[in-house]
Amino acid sequence: MAMTHPDGPDPRWRGSKPGAGRPLLFALLLVAAALGMLALLVVGPSMALPLAIAAAGALMGLVGVAWVVAGPRL
């Protein structure tokens, strides 16, 4: 049976990415962006083209903010 050296690394440390970021907020922002895109697909044909383009850009910005909020975890 192999034994670990007493000066070795802590066996509980797994070497994963740091526990930073906010996964719940990330998921909520992505859900909000998905629902907004669904609403844009339904309402978009009756909207003015510049307004629809601005709404799509805002939703893409929301996805970008979600990735920034996720931090190094993702």
N, C-alpha and C positions, 0 to 999 in steps of 0.2 A: 504494500500500500504506500503510495507516494505521499509525502508530507510537504506542506508549504514552508518556506523559510520564514522565520519570525519577522525578518525585516522586509518581507515582500509587500506588495501592494495589498490594500484592503480588499478582501474578496467580495465585498458588497458593491464596490465601484465597478460599473459595467462599461465605462468608456463611451457612453452615449453622448448625444448632443446635450448642451446645457439646458436646464429646465426653464427656459425663458419663453416669452410669448404668451399669448392668450388664446388658446384654442377655442374656447366657447365664444368669445367675441368674434373670432375669425369665422366660425361657422354661422353665427347670426348675421354677420355682414354679407356672407355669401348667399344666405337664404334671402336676405332683403334684396340683393342684386338680382337673384333669380326671379323673385316675384315681380320686381320692377320690370325686368325684361319680358316676362309673360304679359304683364299689363301693357307694355309698349307694343308687343306683337298684336294684342287684341285691339287697342285703341289707336295705334299708330297710323293705320290707313286713313283715319278721319282727321288726323292732326296736320297742321302745316308742316312742310318739310323741314324748315330751319328748327322748329321746336322739337320735332322728332329726332333730328340729328343731335341737338343739344341734350335731350334726355338720354339718348344712347351713350353719348360721351360722358355724362354724369354717372351712368351706371358702370361704365368701364372704369371710371375714376374710383368708384366705390369698391370695385374688385381690387384695384391697385392698393387702396388704403387697407383692405383686408389682408393682402399679402404683407404689407409693411407691419401691420399689427401682429401678424403671426410670429414674426421674429425668427430666430435661428432654429426653432423647433421643426419648421417645415423646410 
